[in-house]
Amino acid sequence: MPMIEVNGRQVTAREGGTLLDALRRAGIQVPTLCHYEGLPPTGSCRLCVVEVEGAPNLVPSCSFPVSEGMRVQTHSPRAVRARKTIVELLLSNHPDDCLYCAQHGNCRLQDLSEDLGVRQRRLPGSRTRLPRDISSPAIVRDPDKCILCGRCIRACAEVQTVAAIDFTGRGSGTRVDTAFGEGLNISSCINCGQCVMVCPTGALTERSHLDQVESALQDPDLVPVVQVAPAISVSLAELFGEKPGRDVEGALNALLRRLGFARVFDTSFSADLTVMEEASELVARLQGAGPLPLMTSCSPGWIKFVETFYPDLIPNLSTCKSPQQMLGAIIKSRFAGIQGIDPARIYSVSIMPCTAKKFEAGRSEMLRGGLVDVDAVLTTRELAELVRRRGLKLGDQAPEPADMPFGRRSGAGKIFGASGGVTEAAIRTAHFLVTGRELEDLTVEPVRGPEGIKRARVQVGELELGVAVVSGLGNARRLLDEIREGRRDIHFVEVMTCPGGCINGGGQPIGTRPGAITARMRALYRIDKGETVRTAHANPAVRSLYADFLGEPLSGLSHELLHTHYEARTPLR
Ligand code: FES
């Protein structure tokens, strides 16, 4: 463990580590922009420069290796002046519309200007004026606000292996763009929003549905109905200053009613429905009714990824719609029927941790009789904005239950929000369907946790079921390549587009504290553990829906409402 001296203080570094790593471990803050935790440093923005005794120039701490006895000044006048100049140069080509920017108050460039005491536009650079790209149903790009840190490119290419965007041009003409400068909608973008999560400015934001939801809430001819995804209740509170992983389900139900929704339903209910359909599909395929491994279909970014990059594996995808779309379809069929409401008058909104859900809701396959299953999708961030627009406060709400019957869920439905949750829920039900008995221990430990690839073998009756659980599409690509090359010992594959699952989706709070994702994950498992009903097949609301309406899993009506199909795409479609 090398010892180094930082600002006159002895600091223990890690052998082979970078200077930035040593500084952070010692609690010394140096600003960064291009640095991307977990990926190799590029050292391109130079914002993290520090002074190292004996080095002729300032060095970027994010890529500079530590060595025994090194003496470092992190905030010498020279280092601070260099950082300030970098920020001034970035601002010289930045629009002055902070008040109207979607990232106002949550912008890294704003924070850096503040921290470095930039109080005027000292360097009047020539301003680029490029059109916004509003072609995507999920993500808006504003190239004028891009500061070329490259983090979005790395999220897209290195984490997700999609590479829908890259640097183009040279020198002052450098841009982040799609292939041939086409709209994001016809690129290979899978709409996951991980680029939005790492963008330090307002250059990448979700496509907002807020205005249309507000109009629908004011329209007396419409019946606004909302569903809330499992991961929302354990992440929303962070946007109101509370600690990660606090479950605010009851207060959230109350808030949604105050906002004007006539019914508040829980997407965890339709996650249970997904388990019933998907576990039945797995059992059927194990008996020869289709190709194995069966691959989950709840994550729409993953679906577009397979359609684009692995179309030969489309037959392996489950035909189940995602829980969002299943509940949307049930609301406009069963709920409308029970209530005697014309389905065309129902305005169905979902609150999702995911930007790709906006794309999914607009897929042509989701149209039935000219009606979409879901009319608008709000991310966690948009919901917080809507709450603030109305002058409401999360902390003021007394907890209320969701509406019945589609507000009734099991613990299995709730854990869908974490990577591994779908598999655990499906194993619980598949075991019951095959053996007629419950698993002795409902916790399937090997599929829990933050790892990007988890594998397990579980005894289900006579069969030792091989499962693989993947989150992040770079990890998915590795597994799919193994399957393409002939790997045959896996029967069930769960893929979540975003690392860690929906708790880290592209619609979740930006700039989360370290440990937030783990805290959200733990919260979901805590909720499951405390539930009296922990399996989808024991959810009384699910059982009644089958008894009174759908018949049985994989029935004709189930197929009509709850299942879908996919199509191969070229990357430019
Ligand atoms: Fe070190 Fe950008 S953060 S060079």
Residues whose N, C-alpha, C, O or C-beta is under 5 A from the ligand:
A	BS01	FES	T32 L33 C34 H35 G43 S44 C45 R46 L47 C48 P60 C62
